[in-house]
Amino acid sequence: MPELYWEATYAIAVALIQHFPDHNPEDVGLVELAQIIQSLPGFSDDPGLVTKQILLDIQTVWYEEATSL
């Protein structure tokens, strides 16, 4: 399992699809999103480094990837 960092937007989005298939990206708030990202296997970044923009970028890619399946 590769290590995940906040900047790995696409890799995190794919991991979210795999590990949280029942979650709808549109229904997940930013606080919850940060929490579930940090719970992903391989997540190894400092929780204090995340910004609102990083979370919004991840959520956007997650939505785009989840709806294109």
Phi, psi and omega in degrees: 000121179288154178284142180250139177232159184308325183284349182275062187306308183294316180297322177293317179300317178297317178297322178296319178298318182289318188266341180227060185295338181271355179274134174265120182305330181288339183262359183261122176285167185293324178294313178297320179301314178301319181293316182287329175297315181294339178273354181294141174300132178092353179290125188226022184258167180284120179302334181286350182271349184287144176238165177302319182295320177299314180296319178296321178296316178297315181298321179296313179294319177302312180299313182299317180289320181292326182274349179268357181285000000 
